[in-house]
Amino acid sequence: MSTIELDIIKALAEEGNMRKASERLHLSQPALSQRLQTIEKEWGMQLFIRSQKGLEPTPAGEHVISYARESLAKKDETMELIASLEDKVHGTLKIACASIIGQTWLPQVLKDYVALYPDAKISLMTGWSSEISKALYEGEAHIGIVRGQTDWKSNRVYLFRDQLYLVDSEISTIDELKDTNRHFIQYKSDSNYYMEIQRWWNKHFNQNPSRQIIVDQIEMCKQLALKGIGYAILPSITLSGDEKVNLIPLLNSEEEFELTRDTWLIGYGSTFELKQVKAFVEIVQEYAELLRKGQ
């Protein structure tokens, strides 16, 4: 199969819709339909079935889709390895990053990266730590930035540690949480982080928060707390220190931070040898060191 035919199969599988796939591939729908018929004739099997939900792959189609994805990934990997033989940093840097890092810390890192290496391309996806590990495993990312405890077995580099704060416009001490009727604003995160918050709460209080608000983005959680709607527990990386609210550190009896969050750089050893990855890792480590010194 040619590269364009592999791209067609991949696009149809991911979009599940002829119109969306044709827009993505910059082909007309009749042209795309004709190309699909040619591909199906080559394989001697129908690969997709049209249904009310859109395009659904047949059992044969699922195998061809896997073949297309693996072939395209292998081509990208080979092109990147060839590019890495040259002195110039170019090729695509594929990053999978924890959402909170992508929204706060990473943009400045990438600003320096693109300034130093303008010929390099960047592909960035954000998500939970489990999604990042999956992206690395499936070859969708070269490098991952994850939060919290990680059981990654290949290369990993410690970056920095976040302290966590109780943020509220009214509450000024942890003890006040025992009797407050204010809303506890929480954001959806990976299960490890959620469990850490729950363990901290259960260690200090005998009952669950009386009122809760659940949001799907940490920035929304922060903004609701800043507007005085309730209190939130937020990592220091999201806070500038200029917020006009109470920032209460979650300390233990030794006046050390009881609840913290580590950030790690992870990936496979072979991808760390790619020039665009090496250059990125160097900049990340420089920024992480600056952050550690400032803590």
C-alpha positions, -999 to 999 in steps of 0.1 A, spaced: 0 0 0 12 35 -8 15 62 19 -16 80 8 -36 47 10 -23 41 45 -33 76 54 -68 70 40 -73 39 61 -60 56 92 -82 87 87 -113 67 80 -108 46 111 -101 77 133 -129 99 119 -155 72 114 -171 95 88 -165 100 50 -170 138 52 -146 144 81 -120 120 66 -122 138 32 -118 172 48 -88 159 68 -72 144 37 -81 173 14 -100 150 -10 -135 152 -23 -159 126 -9 -163 109 -44 -126 108 -48 -122 93 -13 -149 68 -19 -132 57 -52 -99 53 -35 -114 32 -7 -130 9 -34 -96 5 -50 -80 -4 -16 -108 -29 -8 -103 -44 -42 -66 -48 -36 -73 -66 -3 -102 -86 -17 -124 -78 12 -148 -50 24 -130 -30 50 -157 -6 62 -195 -8 66 -217 23 65 -242 25 94 -262 51 113 -232 57 135 -210 63 105 -182 40 91 -175 9 111 -146 -14 103 -152 -50 94 -131 -78 111 -108 -77 80 -108 -39 82 -96 -39 118 -65 -59 107 -58 -35 78 -62 -5 101 -36 -20 125 -13 -26 96 -18 10 83 -10 25 117 20 3 123 34 10 88 29 48 92 45 47 127 75 27 113 79 52 84 79 81 108 104 64 131 127 56 102 125 92 89 133 105 123 163 82 127 176 93 93 172 129 103 190 124 136 221 114 116 225 150 106 237 178 128 207 199 124 178 195 148 146 189 129 119 163 125 88 161 147 90 161 185 60 142 198 51 151 234 25 135 257 20 157 287 -1 160 319 -27 186 313 -17 208 342 19 210 329 7 217 294 -14 246 307 11 262 330 48 253 328 54 238 293 45 268 271 76 287 282 98 256 276 84 252 241 88 289 234 126 285 240 126 253 220 110 267 189 133 298 191 164 276 192 152 249 168 129 265 142 131 236 118 117 211 144 80 204 144 60 198 176 31 174 182 16 178 216 -12 159 233 -23 163 269 -41 139 292 -39 118 323 -8 98 333 -23 65 322 -31 80 287 5 93 284 20 59 292 -3 44 265 8 70 240 44 62 246 37 24 244 19 28 211 45 51 195 22 81 194 47 101 216 85 102 220 85 117 254 60 120 283 56 143 312 36 127 341 26 137 376 26 118 408 40 82 414 50 65 382 58 28 377 74 35 343 102 9 339 123 26 311 140 60 312 126 85 336 140 118 349 128 136 380 119 172 373 104 189 403 80 187 432 48 207 437 35 217 471 -3 218 475 -23 246 490 -58 251 502 -72 281 483 -102 301 495 -114 336 499 -128 331 534 -112 301 551 -78 309 566 -69 277 586 -72 240 579 -92 236 612 -121 257 597 -128 229 572 -144 208 600 -174 231 604 -176 249 571 -206 247 548 -186 261 518 -183 240 487 -152 219 481 -144 224 445 -125 195 429 -114 188 394 -113 154 377 -78 140 376 -60 107 375 -71 82 402 -38 84 421 -41 121 427 -78 118 437 -69 91 461 -41 112 477 -66 140 483 -91 115 498 -64 100 521 -53 134 533 -90 144 540 -98 112 558 -66 115 579 -77 150 592 -115 148 592 -141 123 603 -167 131 577 -168 139 540 -172 175 528 -208 186 531 -210 203 497 -189 196 466 -186 209 431 -168 187 405 -153 203 373 -133 188 345 -105 213 342 -81 226 369 -83 262 355 -120 262 361 -115 248 396 -90 276 403 -113 304 389 -143 292 409 -121 293 441 -108 328 432 -144 340 427 -152 329 462 -176 301 453 -158 276 475 -124 262 484 -100 241 464 -68 222 469 -44 233 441 -7 226 433 17 255 435 25 254 398 -10 268 391 -5 297 415 14 329 409 13 341 445 -5 373 435 -40 358 440 -62 378 464 -72 348 484 -59 328 513 -32 303 503 -29 278 531 0 252 529 -10 216 537 17 210 564 22 182 588 33 186 624 70 189 614 61 220 592 69 201 561 45 198 532 24 168 538 8 167 504 31 171 473 31 161 437 62 151 417 67 156 380 87 132 358 100 130 323 96 95 309 103 77 276 121 48 260 159 48 258 160 47 220 139 79 216 162 98 240 188 94 213 168 114 187 183 149 182 150 167 186 143 148 218 178 153 232 174 191 226 140 191 243 152 172 273 181 196 278 158 226 279 133 208 302 160 200 327 173 236 327 138 249 335 132 222 361 164 231 379 154 268 380 121 258 395 137 236 421 161 263 431 132 287 435 112 265 458 
